[in-house]
Amino acid sequence: MIANCFSEIKKVDAFFANIGGRFSYEASFDKEGNIINLIRIYDFKNLKSSNGCFDINFFDQNSKIYKFLKSKNLKNFCNDD
């Protein structure tokens, strides 16, 4: 049995919901562009987090991060330091 596996790690710029503040995130994506694994969120101006943790409601409900967290039944994501 041969398994064909494709994922690409990349950084993406995005905006928080409601306030428009910019952030970036690093994740691995499948060939359709869906997040497989969220690695890190970079909140450059600490608009939403001073401790590296982000509530699911910080993100637009149509965003890939929100959809990923929702599919994993996660209410928040914390960066590993």
Buried (B, 14 or more C-beta within 10 A) or exposed (E): EEEEEEEEEEEBEBEBBEEEBEBEBBBEBEEEEEBBEBEBBEBEEEBBBEEBEBEBBBBBEEBBBBBBBEEEEEEEBEBEE
